[in-house]
Every structure is written in structure tokens, then in C-alpha cells.
């Protein structure tokens, strides 16, 4: 199906009835399964948002900045959902069969009321028909839903009710018995972005974690409502765009727009930044440029190692270095974005023009046997292919900070930075015995 057909298909899913058969969560295994499902739902949105993010060439544009803030907060949602699962005795799973294969629906979602999620080049149509549809607020009276849910908010309503019901049935001590082999994470740093990771130990902390996730996605404040003149918890005063659409002095900390309304602003904006000419929903089997094929394969191995590191960060390391800060975070913020930027500037055909396209894009496929050794070997094989091609400078500099000053680097210069970083990460992994 064409990209336009997929987007029209997504846009048409708005009129499904709300009465869907629902079985309340009444057992601890079902409660843990619901929390794992929430992790997978959050997980599925991230590569879709990242593909669009990486395709935007103007990193200072409102579209890029809005989407970047959502990606960071989605990772917070994943972390908080994982904390809930650990807090009720489970172990978060982020590798193997739970890794999404695109295009796909959100895990266990209604296929008549939710969008078909793909890896798309950014556009206002994608923001409106896919991203807004993912974050669509539940109607005020919408019931909880487990499988076949129509909005993410209803899925979390089912989890929230399930926690309450299981506590009433089994007692809080039985429900909130943390898995001794697992570990919650409250030390993630979001910078200027919203949310604060909560350690889940009881009903109140679990419900607070759920509340943060739902309010950031669907929203808890009507953005057309003017801000109150002053808020007692305000930490700064400045001039800027207010949530009611006006510009002027802001006293205290303003409400943050939900993901849905951030996407709506981008979709309704009078213009949209340029994007790299990538194919949407890429398939390596469709590429005939061997360099593009190798670049995507290398990305997928690195992506898989990152997921292994992230999953390991929710286990008790037994004295080993924390795999989140030593491995997963550097891969997420440095090596993978730079490599994705390079991939998106390689034509899918041998004689293609990268300024016109079609260009390749990461496919975000999980490689079961992935390791740092395999990642380095794949990157070095890519370097050999690039060496004989005499490619011009990258059209857009790598997105990983700090951005290099002056002209954009050559393809191999950017790749060498990735290789050097991966060598360092491999040394850390070897030294701490993480086995990646």
C-alpha cells in the first residue's frame, strides 16, 4: 500500500463504537501482563517518532523541537511503566519477540479505531493522521479497555483499575512485592522536559506514575484555557508563547502542552521544514545500493545492542556498572542518531542522487545475535564500502550533539566518530562483564 493510502487508512479510524468487551484485571499475572503491554505500547511509538525526527533537516524548527520533546517523554513513559511492572513483581522485557515490526498497529490495540503505525518521513499529514491518532484523548466517559483498546488512556485506565482491584482482593503487600532480580529506575534525567520518575511501592505511587503518563500524552489541561495570573509553584518568569495561543508575559511555570496538542500545533502550522528524501516504511530487500544495505544492517545491530543494554538496566547488576548510563544512553544519544543521519543520506539505488532520493532509512529490526563485536564489524564493513565511493559531504550534519562547527563532515568522518564511540562502549561492556 502507498504511503498516502496508509495515511488515509489511519485517518479513517475515528468512528468505532466505544462498547468493547472488557474483562477486568483480577489476577497478579494478568496485572503484570498489563504493565508489560503498557511498556510495549510506549516502545512502539518511539522508532516511529524517531524516523520522522531524523528526517527533519532544520533542527531548530518548531516541528523538530516538538517531536524531540515527545520522544524524550515517551522514553520516560517507558521507564515509568517499567517501574510499575517491577514494583508489582515483574521483569521488563524489551528484546526478542516484544520488539515491534513495522508497519504495525499498537500492540493489542483495536485495528478499527487506532492508526497503522509506520516509519514515515515527517510531514504534516503524518503528524495529523498518525501521531495525533496515537495520542488521541479518550472521551470523558470512556470505559477501561484491555486488549482491543481504542485509546492509550483507556489501556492505562484498565491498568489503574486492575491495581486497585488486585489490592482489594489480595492486599497491598501481595501486589507490591518487588521482583528481587529487577530494579526500578528513578535516576533518569529529562532536562527541561516534563515528568519525574516515581518509584512504585504502593497504590498512590503507582497511580501517580500512570497519571503522569496519561496527562503528558492525552493532556489534563484544556490548552485554550488562559493561564492563571500566577501559580504558587512557579519557578521563573519570561515572555513567550502561552498555552492559550497568545504571546506575552508568563508568570510562574506554565502548563506543558500534551503530546496530542503539540502534534496538533505542528499539523496546523502554516509551513513545515524540509525533510531528507527517505522512503517510508523501508525494507532492506527493496534496496539495491550495497552501501545503504550495509548501513541499515549496522544500524539494526546497534539498535539491538542498545535494547539489550536498556533491558539489562532494569535488572540488579550485582556490582557491575550501570548499563543505562554506560551503554544504553550513549548509544541512544550519540552513535545511533549519527548513524541514522548517515543512512538517510544514502540512496537506495546505486546511482541515486541523495539530494533527490529515494534514500534509505533505518528499519528498526531486532537482531537476536547482536553484540558490540558484531556492531563494530558491521561498521567497519560499511567504512570499506564508503572508502571507494568518494561521496560528497553530508547534506545535513549529524544530529548528535555537539554539532561540528563549519561545513558538514564527509560520510566517513561521521562514521569514524561512531566507530570510535562504539569501541569505547565495547571496552566498558567488557570491563564490567555485562556480556554484550
Buried (B, 14 or more C-beta within 10 A) or exposed (E): EEBEEBBEEBBEBEEBEBEBEBEEBEEBEBBBBBBBBBBBBBBBBBBBBBBBBBBBBBBEBBBBBBBBBBBBBBBBBBBBBBBBBBBBBBBBBBBEEBBBEBBEBBBBBBEBBBBBBBBBBBBBBBBBBBBBBBBBBBEEEBBBBBBBBBBBBBBBBBBBBBBBBBBEEBEBEEBBEBBEEBBBBEEBEBEEBBBEBBEBBBBEBBBBBBBBBBBBBBBEBEBEEEBEEEBEEEEEEEEEBBBBEEEEEBBBEBBBBBBBBBBBBBBEBEEBBEBBBBBBBBEBEEBEBEBBBBBBBBBBBBBBBBBBBBBBBBBEBEEBBBBBBBBBBBBBEBBBBBBBBBBBBBBBBEEBEBEEBBBBBBBBBBBEEBBBBBBBEBBEBBBEBBEEEEBEBBBBBBBBEEEEEEEBBBBBEBBBBBBEBBEEBBEBBEEBEBEB
